[in-house]
Amino acid sequence: PRQPASHIREPVSRPWPSKAFEAQGNMVGVAYLSLLVLAYGVSASFFAHDLANRLVSSLNAILVASLAVASLAGAGVDDSPPLVGLPAVGVECMCAFLIFDLCLGMARGFESGSKLMFAHHAMGLASEMLTLSLGVGTYSTMVVHLAEFSTPLLHLSWFMLKQGRGHTRIFLLTGVTLVAAFALVRVLLPLALLACYMARPSAEAHWQGFTAVYRFQLAIVAAFWILNCVWFAKLLRSARRSAPTATLTREARAQ
């Protein structure tokens, strides 16, 4: 009798990424890193450092998250090697951005929580580089990339506060959208997708013997999820403090 098709393919013996693909991947990463530096340089010539940095971060977030959605929407995406196509581009771009942001943060200072942000970026870069070098971890990495959808809203809220628009209805709407998006793509969706994936007996087998790497990647995902929960709690507290009436009261007291 014909067996039903499984959503996750059984692991098969497949070659590692070819030398040509590795060279192409390196070229994508180097080209994207150069583009990030150029974009920041142009933005910094018109705006202050903190705004220029957030503009570049927002553009990167939109690109990486969109590539993650397109990758996960594809048929048969799992953690097996090789890493090719849109997922490979997404990982290359994320590696380049983390290198860029780490260097910029160490040179100019991180926007908030320097030690925490350094640890976050360093762990993320280690995870992305493992995925890139070994060719395993496509599914779990793309799930992590979905979190970037909330980044532009976070930076937009920051910009509106800097412009003194914290008392406006548009800021309130942006804040509500940010809270909802943050809860969805950083807390609820990653937990649900990874729980469903790990429940399948073939999940660990897709790593083709890289058991230590599999556990390390899961530890990184778990650490990011816990960190996102902490940030979400802070976001909720900040949202309550930034209610329009409270903002008007603080501005009145400051005058």
C-alpha atoms as a printed R data frame, in Angstrom:
    type eleno elety resid chain resno      x      y      z
1   ATOM     1    CA   PRO     A     1  0.000  0.000  0.000
2   ATOM     2    CA   ARG     A     2  1.069  3.553 -0.701
3   ATOM     3    CA   GLN     A     3  2.506  5.346  2.314
4   ATOM     4    CA   PRO     A     4  1.280  8.879  3.146
5   ATOM     5    CA   ALA     A     5  3.735 11.664  2.424
6   ATOM     6    CA   SER     A     6  5.381 13.192  5.465
7   ATOM     7    CA   HIS     A     7  5.726 16.940  5.916
8   ATOM     8    CA   ILE     A     8  9.336 16.445  6.987
9   ATOM     9    CA   ARG     A     9 11.501 14.445  4.633
10  ATOM    10    CA   GLU     A    10 13.412 11.492  5.977
11  ATOM    11    CA   PRO     A    11 17.143 12.191  6.062
12  ATOM    12    CA   VAL     A    12 19.036 10.959  3.053
13  ATOM    13    CA   SER     A    13 22.681 11.022  2.151
14  ATOM    14    CA   ARG     A    14 23.319 14.272  0.344
15  ATOM    15    CA   PRO     A    15 26.555 16.026 -0.595
16  ATOM    16    CA   TRP     A    16 27.793 19.021  1.315
17  ATOM    17    CA   PRO     A    17 27.554 22.382 -0.436
18  ATOM    18    CA   SER     A    18 29.910 22.469 -3.373
19  ATOM    19    CA   LYS     A    19 32.982 24.698 -3.568
20  ATOM    20    CA   ALA     A    20 31.199 26.798 -6.163
21  ATOM    21    CA   PHE     A    21 28.254 27.333 -3.819
22  ATOM    22    CA   GLU     A    22 30.560 28.127 -0.905
23  ATOM    23    CA   ALA     A    23 32.293 30.763 -3.016
24  ATOM    24    CA   GLN     A    24 28.949 32.156 -4.128
25  ATOM    25    CA   GLY     A    25 27.723 32.215 -0.515
26  ATOM    26    CA   ASN     A    26 30.837 34.055  0.627
27  ATOM    27    CA   MET     A    27 30.332 36.556 -2.178
28  ATOM    28    CA   VAL     A    28 26.729 37.155 -1.051
29  ATOM    29    CA   GLY     A    29 27.848 37.745  2.530
30  ATOM    30    CA   VAL     A    30 30.709 40.058  1.608
31  ATOM    31    CA   ALA     A    31 28.550 41.992 -0.846
32  ATOM    32    CA   TYR     A    32 25.765 42.389  1.715
33  ATOM    33    CA   LEU     A    33 28.205 43.485  4.426
34  ATOM    34    CA   SER     A    34 29.585 46.110  2.042
35  ATOM    35    CA   LEU     A    35 26.026 47.244  1.304
36  ATOM    36    CA   LEU     A    36 25.280 47.578  5.032
37  ATOM    37    CA   VAL     A    37 28.380 49.697  5.580
38  ATOM    38    CA   LEU     A    38 27.475 51.872  2.600
39  ATOM    39    CA   ALA     A    39 23.860 52.254  3.747
40  ATOM    40    CA   TYR     A    40 24.971 53.240  7.240
41  ATOM    41    CA   GLY     A    41 27.547 55.679  5.875
42  ATOM    42    CA   VAL     A    42 24.966 57.403  3.678
43  ATOM    43    CA   SER     A    43 22.377 57.474  6.476
44  ATOM    44    CA   ALA     A    44 24.900 58.793  9.001
45  ATOM    45    CA   SER     A    45 25.727 61.675  6.674
46  ATOM    46    CA   PHE     A    46 22.130 62.885  6.999
47  ATOM    47    CA   PHE     A    47 21.048 61.631 10.423
48  ATOM    48    CA   ALA     A    48 22.514 61.000 13.864
49  ATOM    49    CA   HIS     A    49 24.233 57.678 14.561
50  ATOM    50    CA   ASP     A    50 21.379 56.151 16.535
51  ATOM    51    CA   LEU     A    51 18.813 56.871 13.833
52  ATOM    52    CA   ALA     A    52 21.109 55.745 11.002
53  ATOM    53    CA   ASN     A    53 21.817 52.505 12.850
54  ATOM    54    CA   ARG     A    54 18.110 51.828 13.390
55  ATOM    55    CA   LEU     A    55 17.300 52.535  9.748
56  ATOM    56    CA   VAL     A    56 19.849 49.972  8.578
57  ATOM    57    CA   SER     A    57 18.642 47.491 11.209
58  ATOM    58    CA   SER     A    58 15.026 47.910 10.076
59  ATOM    59    CA   LEU     A    59 15.846 47.349  6.406
60  ATOM    60    CA   ASN     A    60 17.864 44.252  7.263
61  ATOM    61    CA   ALA     A    61 15.038 42.936  9.441
62  ATOM    62    CA   ILE     A    62 12.489 43.266  6.644
63  ATOM    63    CA   LEU     A    63 14.767 41.439  4.203
64  ATOM    64    CA   VAL     A    64 15.747 38.602  6.557
65  ATOM    65    CA   ALA     A    65 12.213 38.016  7.851
66  ATOM    66    CA   SER     A    66 10.786 38.016  4.311
67  ATOM    67    CA   LEU     A    67 13.364 35.434  3.225
68  ATOM    68    CA   ALA     A    68 12.407 33.320  6.250
69  ATOM    69    CA   VAL     A    69  8.714 33.377  5.324
70  ATOM    70    CA   ALA     A    70  9.493 32.472  1.706
71  ATOM    71    CA   SER     A    71 11.770 29.647  2.878
72  ATOM    72    CA   LEU     A    72  9.295 28.169  5.363
73  ATOM    73    CA   ALA     A    73  6.529 28.396  2.774
74  ATOM    74    CA   GLY     A    74  8.558 26.183  0.466
75  ATOM    75    CA   ALA     A    75  7.953 22.454  0.298
76  ATOM    76    CA   GLY     A    76  9.965 20.075  2.449
77  ATOM    77    CA   VAL     A    77 12.058 22.553  4.439
78  ATOM    78    CA   ASP     A    78 13.913 20.706  7.188
79  ATOM    79    CA   ASP     A    79 17.279 20.797  8.939
80  ATOM    80    CA   SER     A    80 19.081 18.447  6.565
81  ATOM    81    CA   PRO     A    81 22.085 19.520  4.494
82  ATOM    82    CA   PRO     A    82 22.798 21.118  2.132
83  ATOM    83    CA   LEU     A    83 21.943 24.750  2.852
84  ATOM    84    CA   VAL     A    84 20.907 26.224 -0.504
85  ATOM    85    CA   GLY     A    85 18.524 28.688 -2.094
86  ATOM    86    CA   LEU     A    86 16.656 31.353 -0.136
87  ATOM    87    CA   PRO     A    87 17.588 29.949  3.306
88  ATOM    88    CA   ALA     A    88 21.275 30.204  2.373
89  ATOM    89    CA   VAL     A    89 20.818 33.832  1.318
90  ATOM    90    CA   GLY     A    90 18.985 34.571  4.562
91  ATOM    91    CA   VAL     A    91 21.741 33.060  6.709
92  ATOM    92    CA   GLU     A    92 24.453 34.887  4.748
93  ATOM    93    CA   CYS     A    93 22.649 38.204  5.176
94  ATOM    94    CA   MET     A    94 22.098 37.640  8.890
95  ATOM    95    CA   CYS     A    95 25.754 36.732  9.436
96  ATOM    96    CA   ALA     A    96 26.818 39.894  7.633
97  ATOM    97    CA   PHE     A    97 24.437 42.054  9.659
98  ATOM    98    CA   LEU     A    98 25.518 40.581 12.999
99  ATOM    99    CA   ILE     A    99 29.172 41.195 12.129
100 ATOM   100    CA   PHE     A   100 28.316 44.756 11.086
101 ATOM   101    CA   ASP     A   101 26.246 45.473 14.190
102 ATOM   102    CA   LEU     A   102 28.789 43.909 16.557
103 ATOM   103    CA   CYS     A   103 31.610 46.011 15.121
104 ATOM   104    CA   LEU     A   104 29.478 49.152 15.133
105 ATOM   105    CA   GLY     A   105 28.288 48.476 18.669
106 ATOM   106    CA   MET     A   106 31.811 47.977 19.971
107 ATOM   107    CA   ALA     A   107 32.996 51.114 18.174
108 ATOM   108    CA   ARG     A   108 30.086 53.446 18.959
109 ATOM   109    CA   GLY     A   109 28.356 51.685 21.835
110 ATOM   110    CA   PHE     A   110 25.233 49.541 21.763
111 ATOM   111    CA   GLU     A   111 21.871 51.291 21.935
112 ATOM   112    CA   SER     A   112 20.800 49.500 25.127
113 ATOM   113    CA   GLY     A   113 22.255 46.942 27.529
114 ATOM   114    CA   SER     A   114 25.735 46.668 26.020
115 ATOM   115    CA   LYS     A   115 26.663 43.388 27.739
116 ATOM   116    CA   LEU     A   116 23.327 41.768 26.970
117 ATOM   117    CA   MET     A   117 23.316 42.934 23.348
118 ATOM   118    CA   PHE     A   118 26.906 41.772 22.857
119 ATOM   119    CA   ALA     A   119 26.027 38.325 24.227
120 ATOM   120    CA   HIS     A   120 22.874 38.215 22.082
121 ATOM   121    CA   HIS     A   121 24.748 39.085 18.898
122 ATOM   122    CA   ALA     A   122 27.709 36.791 19.677
123 ATOM   123    CA   MET     A   123 25.450 33.782 20.340
124 ATOM   124    CA   GLY     A   124 23.404 34.560 17.247
125 ATOM   125    CA   LEU     A   125 26.500 34.833 15.067
126 ATOM   126    CA   ALA     A   126 27.879 31.528 16.402
127 ATOM   127    CA   SER     A   127 24.574 29.812 15.618
128 ATOM   128    CA   GLU     A   128 24.339 31.316 12.134
129 ATOM   129    CA   MET     A   129 27.944 30.428 11.316
130 ATOM   130    CA   LEU     A   130 27.385 26.821 12.363
131 ATOM   131    CA   THR     A   131 24.351 26.627 10.099
132 ATOM   132    CA   LEU     A   132 26.323 28.167  7.262
133 ATOM   133    CA   SER     A   133 29.456 26.057  7.635
134 ATOM   134    CA   LEU     A   134 27.811 22.656  8.260
135 ATOM   135    CA   GLY     A   135 24.747 23.117  6.070
136 ATOM   136    CA   VAL     A   136 22.337 21.944  8.778
137 ATOM   137    CA   GLY     A   137 19.640 23.814 10.687
138 ATOM   138    CA   THR     A   138 17.591 25.421  7.927
139 ATOM   139    CA   TYR     A   139 14.198 25.084  9.622
140 ATOM   140    CA   SER     A   140 15.215 26.186 13.122
141 ATOM   141    CA   THR     A   141 17.240 29.121 11.801
142 ATOM   142    CA   MET     A   142 14.388 30.386  9.629
143 ATOM   143    CA   VAL     A   143 12.042 30.208 12.641
144 ATOM   144    CA   VAL     A   144 14.459 32.433 14.574
145 ATOM   145    CA   HIS     A   145 14.580 34.875 11.644
146 ATOM   146    CA   LEU     A   146 10.810 35.365 11.805
147 ATOM   147    CA   ALA     A   147 11.364 37.417 14.966
148 ATOM   148    CA   GLU     A   148 12.829 40.217 12.850
149 ATOM   149    CA   PHE     A   149  9.364 41.250 11.683
150 ATOM   150    CA   SER     A   150  8.888 43.164 14.947
151 ATOM   151    CA   THR     A   151 12.164 45.097 14.656
152 ATOM   152    CA   PRO     A   152 10.978 47.914 12.319
153 ATOM   153    CA   LEU     A   153  7.973 48.599 14.581
154 ATOM   154    CA   LEU     A   154 10.258 48.777 17.593
155 ATOM   155    CA   HIS     A   155 12.490 51.332 15.881
156 ATOM   156    CA   LEU     A   156  9.492 53.291 14.617
157 ATOM   157    CA   SER     A   157  8.143 53.580 18.168
158 ATOM   158    CA   TRP     A   158 11.545 54.786 19.354
159 ATOM   159    CA   PHE     A   159 11.658 57.420 16.591
160 ATOM   160    CA   MET     A   160  8.179 58.712 17.394
161 ATOM   161    CA   LEU     A   161  9.090 59.078 21.058
162 ATOM   162    CA   LYS     A   162 12.240 60.987 20.090
163 ATOM   163    CA   GLN     A   163 10.091 63.303 17.963
164 ATOM   164    CA   GLY     A   164  7.766 64.003 20.888
165 ATOM   165    CA   ARG     A   165  4.857 62.105 19.368
166 ATOM   166    CA   GLY     A   166  4.359 59.786 22.325
167 ATOM   167    CA   HIS     A   167  0.970 61.352 23.059
168 ATOM   168    CA   THR     A   168 -0.502 60.865 19.595
169 ATOM   169    CA   ARG     A   169 -3.009 58.267 18.451
170 ATOM   170    CA   ILE     A   170 -0.682 57.067 15.719
171 ATOM   171    CA   PHE     A   171  1.926 56.286 18.366
172 ATOM   172    CA   LEU     A   172 -0.675 54.382 20.373
173 ATOM   173    CA   LEU     A   173 -1.633 52.399 17.252
174 ATOM   174    CA   THR     A   174  2.029 51.692 16.505
175 ATOM   175    CA   GLY     A   175  2.577 50.555 20.083
176 ATOM   176    CA   VAL     A   176 -0.401 48.201 20.049
177 ATOM   177    CA   THR     A   177  0.764 46.743 16.726
178 ATOM   178    CA   LEU     A   178  4.281 46.343 18.108
179 ATOM   179    CA   VAL     A   179  3.080 44.491 21.204
180 ATOM   180    CA   ALA     A   180  0.910 42.175 19.093
181 ATOM   181    CA   ALA     A   181  3.680 41.536 16.546
182 ATOM   182    CA   PHE     A   182  6.291 40.967 19.253
183 ATOM   183    CA   ALA     A   183  4.056 38.468 21.034
184 ATOM   184    CA   LEU     A   184  3.325 36.637 17.783
185 ATOM   185    CA   VAL     A   185  6.712 36.414 16.053
186 ATOM   186    CA   ARG     A   186  9.039 36.365 19.068
187 ATOM   187    CA   VAL     A   187  7.063 34.446 21.697
188 ATOM   188    CA   LEU     A   188  4.110 32.421 20.405
189 ATOM   189    CA   LEU     A   189  4.980 31.440 16.830
190 ATOM   190    CA   PRO     A   190  8.574 30.241 17.447
191 ATOM   191    CA   LEU     A   191  7.412 28.169 20.396
192 ATOM   192    CA   ALA     A   192  4.601 26.560 18.391
193 ATOM   193    CA   LEU     A   193  6.666 25.895 15.260
194 ATOM   194    CA   LEU     A   194  9.621 24.419 17.123
195 ATOM   195    CA   ALA     A   195  7.388 22.336 19.406
196 ATOM   196    CA   CYS     A   196  5.618 20.838 16.397
197 ATOM   197    CA   TYR     A   197  8.922 20.208 14.645
198 ATOM   198    CA   MET     A   198 10.680 18.602 17.624
199 ATOM   199    CA   ALA     A   199  7.678 16.356 18.245
200 ATOM   200    CA   ARG     A   200  8.453 14.523 15.001
201 ATOM   201    CA   PRO     A   201 10.691 11.464 15.493
202 ATOM   202    CA   SER     A   202 12.852 12.399 12.485
203 ATOM   203    CA   ALA     A   203 13.776 15.885 13.757
204 ATOM   204    CA   GLU     A   204 17.137 15.065 15.319
205 ATOM   205    CA   ALA     A   205 17.964 12.567 12.558
206 ATOM   206    CA   HIS     A   206 17.986 15.408 10.023
207 ATOM   207    CA   TRP     A   207 21.188 16.717 11.612
208 ATOM   208    CA   GLN     A   208 23.060 13.729 10.131
209 ATOM   209    CA   GLY     A   209 25.062 12.867 13.241
210 ATOM   210    CA   PHE     A   210 25.756 16.405 14.463
211 ATOM   211    CA   THR     A   211 24.114 15.707 17.810
212 ATOM   212    CA   ALA     A   212 26.207 18.235 19.726
213 ATOM   213    CA   VAL     A   213 25.425 20.940 17.162
214 ATOM   214    CA   TYR     A   214 21.734 20.032 17.286
215 ATOM   215    CA   ARG     A   215 21.663 20.475 21.055
216 ATOM   216    CA   PHE     A   216 23.675 23.687 20.889
217 ATOM   217    CA   GLN     A   217 21.291 25.177 18.335
218 ATOM   218    CA   LEU     A   218 18.277 24.211 20.416
219 ATOM   219    CA   ALA     A   219 19.938 25.797 23.455
220 ATOM   220    CA   ILE     A   220 20.472 29.007 21.474
221 ATOM   221    CA   VAL     A   221 16.856 29.029 20.310
222 ATOM   222    CA   ALA     A   222 15.674 28.425 23.879
223 ATOM   223    CA   ALA     A   223 17.923 31.205 25.195
224 ATOM   224    CA   PHE     A   224 16.599 33.629 22.571
225 ATOM   225    CA   TRP     A   225 13.034 32.656 23.409
226 ATOM   226    CA   ILE     A   226 13.586 33.289 27.127
227 ATOM   227    CA   LEU     A   227 15.277 36.584 26.308
228 ATOM   228    CA   ASN     A   228 12.361 37.581 24.091
229 ATOM   229    CA   CYS     A   229  9.957 36.783 26.919
230 ATOM   230    CA   VAL     A   230 11.963 39.071 29.229
231 ATOM   231    CA   TRP     A   231 11.983 41.816 26.599
232 ATOM   232    CA   PHE     A   232  8.264 41.323 26.032
233 ATOM   233    CA   ALA     A   233  7.598 41.860 29.746
234 ATOM   234    CA   LYS     A   234  9.683 45.047 29.623
235 ATOM   235    CA   LEU     A   235  7.820 46.128 26.501
236 ATOM   236    CA   LEU     A   236  4.486 45.730 28.262
237 ATOM   237    CA   ARG     A   237  5.708 47.773 31.232
238 ATOM   238    CA   SER     A   238  7.026 50.439 28.873
239 ATOM   239    CA   ALA     A   239  3.725 50.467 26.965
240 ATOM   240    CA   ARG     A   240  1.802 51.105 30.170
241 ATOM   241    CA   ARG     A   241  4.155 53.919 31.132
242 ATOM   242    CA   SER     A   242  3.977 55.406 27.632
243 ATOM   243    CA   ALA     A   243  0.194 55.692 27.543
244 ATOM   244    CA   PRO     A   244 -0.851 59.043 26.014
245 ATOM   245    CA   THR     A   245 -2.062 60.550 29.282
246 ATOM   246    CA   ALA     A   246  1.047 59.518 31.157
247 ATOM   247    CA   THR     A   247  3.263 60.912 28.433
248 ATOM   248    CA   LEU     A   248  1.465 64.262 28.490
249 ATOM   249    CA   THR     A   249  1.831 64.413 32.268
250 ATOM   250    CA   ARG     A   250  5.575 63.796 32.121
251 ATOM   251    CA   GLU     A   251  6.038 66.358 29.369
252 ATOM   252    CA   ALA     A   252  4.105 68.927 31.357
253 ATOM   253    CA   ARG     A   253  6.247 68.294 34.413
254 ATOM   254    CA   ALA     A   254  9.422 68.612 32.377
255 ATOM   255    CA   GLN     A   255  8.468 72.059 31.071
